[in-house]
């Protein structure tokens, strides 16, 4: 098995939204805000090469939205989904599977592209795209709170082209890659667990979006069920410490991954800029 970090660029989100009820006097030390109270976040995806499968987990924000939409999020950086794939010698045609942790635009926007004639079509023409029925239904009929995050042009074409597949909680989707469902951030968010020999890497998506969110109470205001998030995160952190999970952070602007430890009542983390440092 080989793992590749796929950097798709950076964007900005409101710091208060990202840290919820945590005071700015605390979170601003973790990810300093600009003059507009916006913090920089990564859109870091993961590519898993194993047993004849090339599995991409999430795919960034994409580039098909209009200038007004992108102006809200201050996209910056030199990386893109295509550039990162090419860096490792891959193209979109090589990807066999795409696991979409959930259908918020910053996680699945790159799943669909606009062709030269204006059609919306899957970015990865040979891939099976994986979601689950509960989350798909939730995203297709969004509540008012999440409506702006679920853009149907990012995922509806996958079904129209016959490339969407459903998985179940606990299923091994591709060799060595299984998913577990979580319900605090959104309905049935899929968190991938990747078995690498005796090590387990967890792609944290929006369960723990960055190293600054490792404390269970550091819950985003975007989460639709914050008390469920708290319970899920407490349980997950306990298991992460006990099992020495490698946590892969999708949104951390600096660190790709980390390992958590517990010393008395203090939760600590050792964080790494590059995934290769812990594999």
C-alpha positions as CSV (number, residue, x, y, z in Angstrom):
1,X,0.0,0.0,0.0
2,X,1.2,3.5,-0.9
3,X,-0.4,6.8,0.4
4,X,-0.1,10.2,-1.2
5,X,-1.1,13.5,0.2
6,X,-3.2,15.4,-2.4
7,X,-3.1,19.2,-1.7
8,X,-5.8,21.1,-3.5
9,X,-5.2,24.6,-2.1
10,X,-6.3,26.8,0.7
11,X,-9.4,28.8,1.5
12,X,-10.6,31.0,4.4
13,X,-13.5,30.5,6.8
14,X,-14.7,32.6,9.7
15,X,-12.7,31.7,12.8
16,X,-15.7,31.8,15.1
17,X,-17.6,29.4,12.9
18,X,-14.7,27.0,12.9
19,X,-14.3,27.0,16.7
20,X,-17.9,27.4,17.9
21,X,-18.2,28.5,21.5
22,X,-14.4,28.5,22.1
23,X,-13.4,32.2,22.8
24,X,-11.4,34.0,20.2
25,X,-8.8,34.8,22.9
26,X,-8.1,31.1,22.9
27,X,-8.5,29.9,19.3
28,X,-6.7,32.9,17.8
29,X,-3.5,31.5,19.3
30,X,-4.1,28.3,17.4
31,X,-5.0,29.7,14.0
32,X,-4.6,33.5,13.9
33,X,-7.4,35.4,12.1
34,X,-6.9,38.2,9.6
35,X,-8.6,41.6,9.9
36,X,-11.9,40.1,8.7
37,X,-11.8,37.4,11.4
38,X,-11.1,34.8,8.6
39,X,-8.6,31.9,9.2
40,X,-6.8,30.0,6.5
41,X,-7.6,26.3,6.1
42,X,-6.3,23.6,3.8
43,X,-8.3,21.3,1.6
44,X,-6.0,18.2,1.9
45,X,-7.1,15.0,0.3
46,X,-5.6,11.5,0.3
47,X,-4.8,9.0,-2.4
48,X,-4.5,5.3,-1.5
49,X,-2.8,2.9,-4.0
50,X,-3.5,-0.7,-3.0
51,X,-4.3,-4.1,-4.7
52,X,-5.1,-2.6,-8.1
53,X,-7.3,0.2,-6.7
54,X,-6.4,3.9,-6.7
55,X,-8.7,5.4,-4.1
56,X,-9.1,9.2,-3.7
57,X,-10.6,10.4,-0.4
58,X,-12.4,13.8,-1.0
59,X,-11.5,16.1,-3.8
60,X,-11.5,19.7,-2.7
61,X,-13.6,22.6,-3.8
62,X,-13.2,22.3,-7.6
63,X,-13.1,25.1,-10.0
64,X,-16.5,25.2,-11.8
65,X,-18.3,27.8,-9.5
66,X,-18.5,31.4,-10.5
67,X,-16.3,34.2,-9.4
68,X,-18.8,35.5,-6.9
69,X,-18.9,32.2,-5.1
70,X,-15.2,31.9,-4.9
71,X,-14.8,35.4,-3.6
72,X,-16.5,34.4,-0.3
73,X,-13.7,31.9,0.4
74,X,-10.5,33.6,-0.7
75,X,-9.0,30.7,-2.5
76,X,-5.2,30.8,-2.6
77,X,-2.1,28.6,-3.0
78,X,-0.3,27.0,-5.9
79,X,-1.7,23.5,-5.5
80,X,-4.7,22.0,-7.2
81,X,-6.2,18.5,-7.5
82,X,-4.9,18.0,-11.0
83,X,-1.4,19.3,-10.2
84,X,-1.1,17.0,-7.1
85,X,-2.2,13.9,-9.0
86,X,0.3,14.7,-11.7
87,X,3.1,15.2,-9.2
88,X,2.8,11.5,-8.4
89,X,2.5,10.4,-12.0
90,X,-1.3,10.0,-12.0
91,X,-4.2,11.4,-14.0
92,X,-7.9,11.6,-13.4
93,X,-8.4,8.5,-15.6
94,X,-6.3,6.4,-13.3
95,X,-8.5,6.9,-10.2
96,X,-10.7,3.8,-9.7
97,X,-12.6,4.9,-6.6
98,X,-13.6,8.2,-4.9
99,X,-14.8,8.2,-1.3
100,X,-16.8,11.3,-0.5
101,X,-16.8,11.7,3.2
102,X,-19.8,14.1,2.9
103,X,-21.2,16.4,0.3
104,X,-20.3,19.8,1.6
105,X,-18.8,21.9,-1.3
106,X,-15.3,22.0,0.1
107,X,-15.1,18.2,0.2
108,X,-16.8,17.2,-3.0
109,X,-16.6,20.2,-5.4
110,X,-13.8,18.6,-7.4
111,X,-15.9,15.5,-8.0
112,X,-17.6,17.1,-11.0
113,X,-16.2,19.3,-13.7
114,X,-17.6,21.5,-16.4
115,X,-16.6,20.2,-19.9
116,X,-15.5,22.5,-22.8
117,X,-19.1,22.5,-24.1
118,X,-20.5,23.4,-20.7
119,X,-21.8,20.0,-19.5
120,X,-21.3,18.8,-16.0
121,X,-19.6,15.5,-15.9
122,X,-17.6,13.4,-13.4
123,X,-14.0,14.5,-13.0
124,X,-12.9,10.9,-12.8
125,X,-14.5,9.1,-15.7
126,X,-13.6,5.5,-14.7
127,X,-14.2,5.8,-11.0
128,X,-16.8,4.5,-8.7
129,X,-17.9,7.4,-6.4
130,X,-18.9,6.2,-2.9
131,X,-21.5,7.8,-0.6
132,X,-24.4,6.4,1.4
133,X,-28.1,6.6,0.9
134,X,-28.9,8.5,4.2
135,X,-26.4,11.3,3.5
136,X,-27.3,11.5,-0.1
137,X,-31.0,12.0,0.8
138,X,-30.0,14.6,3.5
139,X,-27.9,16.6,1.0
140,X,-30.5,16.3,-1.8
141,X,-33.2,17.8,0.5
142,X,-31.1,20.1,2.7
143,X,-32.2,21.9,5.8
144,X,-31.9,25.7,5.8
145,X,-28.7,25.6,7.9
146,X,-26.8,23.5,5.5
147,X,-28.4,24.5,2.2
148,X,-25.5,26.8,1.2
149,X,-23.1,23.9,1.7
150,X,-24.9,21.4,-0.4
151,X,-24.6,22.4,-4.1
152,X,-26.4,19.9,-6.2
153,X,-24.1,20.5,-9.2
154,X,-21.3,19.0,-7.2
155,X,-22.9,15.6,-6.8
156,X,-26.2,15.1,-8.7
157,X,-24.4,14.5,-12.0
158,X,-22.6,11.5,-10.5
159,X,-26.0,9.7,-10.3
160,X,-27.0,10.9,-13.7
161,X,-23.8,9.4,-15.2
162,X,-24.3,6.1,-13.2
163,X,-21.1,6.5,-11.2
164,X,-22.5,6.7,-7.6
165,X,-22.3,3.7,-5.4
166,X,-23.7,3.2,-1.8
167,X,-21.8,1.8,1.1
168,X,-22.8,0.8,4.6
169,X,-21.4,1.7,8.1
170,X,-18.3,-0.4,8.7
171,X,-17.9,-1.6,5.1
172,X,-14.5,-2.1,3.5
173,X,-15.0,0.1,0.4
174,X,-11.7,-0.8,-1.3
175,X,-8.9,-3.1,-0.1
176,X,-7.6,-1.8,3.3
177,X,-10.0,1.1,3.4
178,X,-13.2,0.9,5.5
179,X,-15.6,3.6,6.6
180,X,-17.5,4.4,9.8
181,X,-20.5,6.8,10.0
182,X,-20.7,9.8,12.3
183,X,-23.7,12.0,12.8
184,X,-22.7,15.2,14.6
185,X,-21.3,17.3,11.9
186,X,-23.9,16.2,9.3
187,X,-26.0,13.1,8.6
188,X,-23.9,10.0,8.2
189,X,-20.5,11.6,7.5
190,X,-18.2,8.8,6.4
191,X,-14.8,8.6,8.1
192,X,-12.3,6.3,6.3
193,X,-10.0,4.0,8.3
194,X,-7.0,2.8,6.4
195,X,-5.0,-0.3,7.6
196,X,-1.3,0.0,6.8
197,X,0.3,-3.1,8.2
198,X,-0.1,-2.8,12.0
199,X,-0.9,0.9,11.9
200,X,-4.3,2.5,11.4
201,X,-4.6,5.9,9.7
202,X,-7.9,7.8,10.1
203,X,-8.9,10.4,7.5
204,X,-10.6,12.8,9.9
205,X,-12.5,15.0,7.5
206,X,-14.8,17.3,9.6
207,X,-14.8,15.0,12.7
208,X,-11.5,16.6,13.7
209,X,-10.8,19.1,11.0
210,X,-7.4,20.2,12.3
211,X,-4.8,19.8,15.0
212,X,-6.4,22.7,16.7
213,X,-9.6,20.7,17.2
214,X,-8.3,17.7,19.0
215,X,-10.1,18.6,22.3
216,X,-13.6,17.1,22.1
217,X,-15.3,20.4,23.1
218,X,-13.7,22.3,20.2
219,X,-16.7,21.8,18.0
220,X,-17.4,23.8,14.8
221,X,-20.5,26.0,14.7
222,X,-21.2,24.2,11.4
223,X,-22.1,20.9,13.2
224,X,-25.8,20.3,13.0
225,X,-25.8,18.2,16.2
226,X,-23.2,19.6,18.5
227,X,-23.9,17.4,21.5
228,X,-23.8,14.3,19.3
229,X,-20.5,15.6,18.0
230,X,-19.2,15.9,21.6
231,X,-20.1,12.3,22.4
232,X,-18.7,11.0,19.1
233,X,-15.4,13.0,19.5
234,X,-14.9,11.9,23.1
235,X,-15.3,8.3,22.1
236,X,-13.1,8.7,19.0
237,X,-10.3,10.5,20.9
238,X,-10.3,7.7,23.6
239,X,-9.9,5.1,20.9
240,X,-7.3,7.2,19.0
241,X,-5.1,7.3,22.0
242,X,-5.6,3.6,22.9
243,X,-4.9,2.4,19.4
244,X,-2.3,5.0,18.4
245,X,-4.2,6.1,15.4
246,X,-2.5,8.3,12.8
247,X,-4.9,11.2,12.3
248,X,-4.9,12.7,8.9
249,X,-6.2,16.3,9.0
250,X,-8.1,17.6,5.9
251,X,-8.2,21.3,7.0
252,X,-5.1,21.9,9.0
253,X,-3.2,24.7,7.3
254,X,0.2,23.3,8.5
255,X,0.1,19.8,9.7
256,X,-0.9,16.8,7.6
257,X,-1.3,14.4,10.5
258,X,-0.7,13.7,14.2
259,X,-0.8,11.1,16.9
260,X,-2.6,11.7,20.3
261,X,-1.4,10.8,23.8
262,X,-3.0,11.2,27.2
263,X,-0.9,12.3,30.2
264,X,-3.0,12.3,33.3
265,X,-5.9,14.6,32.4
266,X,-4.0,16.3,29.6
267,X,-4.6,15.4,25.9
268,X,-1.5,16.0,23.9
269,X,-0.6,15.6,20.2
270,X,2.5,15.2,18.2
271,X,2.0,16.7,14.8
272,X,3.7,16.2,11.5
273,X,3.9,18.4,8.4
274,X,4.4,15.4,6.1
275,X,2.6,12.1,6.1
276,X,5.9,10.3,5.3
277,X,7.2,11.2,8.8
278,X,4.8,8.7,10.5
279,X,4.5,5.9,7.9
